[in-house]
Amino acid sequence: MDKELFYKYAPILLISIALIFQYNLFVTPEKLEHTHREILSEISQVYITKSEFGNVKEQLADINKKIDKIYDTLIKERSSQDGFNNN
């Protein structure tokens, strides 16, 4: 009876094993490490780190302060040329 049961389900078992190998359903550690390295390299090309973001944020804040100073200076010069006093 065991042989008959085995013969009955053998084709299904063989097809299942063939599909597992054909579609690479189980990943080897080497393939996983290779994929991991690819993902890390793609991420490093697209995104920046937190420290780089902090540096850019500081630079933008400095640029904003400088623009505000230039704007204030232009307003003062313009108002002094028009003869208006802000005092």
C-alpha positions as CSV (number, residue, x, y, z in Angstrom):
1,M,0.0,0.0,0.0
2,D,2.9,2.4,0.7
3,K,4.3,1.8,-2.8
4,E,0.9,2.4,-4.4
5,L,0.5,5.7,-2.4
6,F,4.1,6.7,-3.5
7,Y,3.4,5.9,-7.1
8,K,0.1,7.8,-7.0
9,Y,1.7,11.0,-5.7
10,A,5.2,10.7,-7.4
11,P,4.3,12.8,-10.4
12,I,3.0,15.7,-8.2
13,L,6.1,15.5,-6.1
14,L,8.4,15.5,-9.2
15,I,6.6,18.5,-10.7
16,S,6.8,20.3,-7.4
17,I,10.5,19.8,-7.1
18,A,11.0,20.8,-10.8
19,L,9.1,24.0,-10.2
20,I,11.1,24.8,-7.1
21,F,14.3,24.5,-9.1
22,Q,13.0,26.2,-12.2
23,Y,11.7,29.3,-10.5
24,N,14.5,29.5,-7.9
25,L,12.0,29.6,-5.0
26,F,14.8,29.0,-2.5
27,V,17.7,31.5,-2.5
28,T,21.2,30.5,-1.7
29,P,23.2,32.8,0.7
30,E,25.6,33.8,-2.2
31,K,22.7,35.0,-4.3
32,L,21.2,36.8,-1.3
33,E,24.5,38.5,-0.6
34,H,24.9,39.6,-4.2
35,T,21.4,41.0,-4.3
36,H,22.0,42.8,-1.0
37,R,25.1,44.4,-2.4
38,E,23.2,45.5,-5.5
39,I,20.5,47.1,-3.4
40,L,23.0,48.9,-1.3
41,S,24.9,50.3,-4.3
42,E,21.6,51.5,-5.9
43,I,20.5,53.2,-2.6
44,S,23.9,54.9,-2.2
45,Q,23.5,56.4,-5.8
46,V,20.0,57.7,-5.3
47,Y,19.7,58.7,-1.6
48,I,21.9,60.8,0.7
49,T,22.9,60.0,4.3
50,K,21.5,61.8,7.4
51,S,24.7,63.7,7.9
52,E,24.8,64.9,4.3
53,F,21.2,66.0,4.7
54,G,22.0,67.9,7.9
55,N,24.9,69.7,6.1
56,V,22.7,70.7,3.2
57,K,20.0,71.9,5.6
58,E,22.6,74.1,7.4
59,Q,23.8,75.5,4.1
60,L,20.2,76.3,3.0
61,A,19.7,78.1,6.3
62,D,22.8,80.1,5.8
63,I,21.8,81.0,2.3
64,N,18.4,82.1,3.6
65,K,19.9,84.3,6.2
66,K,22.2,85.9,3.6
67,I,19.2,86.5,1.3
68,D,17.3,88.1,4.1
69,K,20.3,90.5,4.8
70,I,20.5,91.4,1.1
71,Y,16.7,92.1,1.1
72,D,16.9,94.3,4.2
73,T,19.9,96.2,2.7
74,L,18.0,96.8,-0.5
75,I,15.0,98.0,1.3
76,K,17.0,100.4,3.4
77,E,18.8,101.8,0.4
78,R,15.5,102.2,-1.5
79,S,13.8,103.9,1.3
80,S,16.8,106.3,1.8
81,Q,16.8,107.2,-1.9
82,D,13.0,107.9,-1.9
83,G,13.4,110.3,1.1
84,F,11.4,108.2,3.5
85,N,12.6,107.8,7.1
86,N,11.7,104.7,9.0
87,N,12.6,106.2,12.4
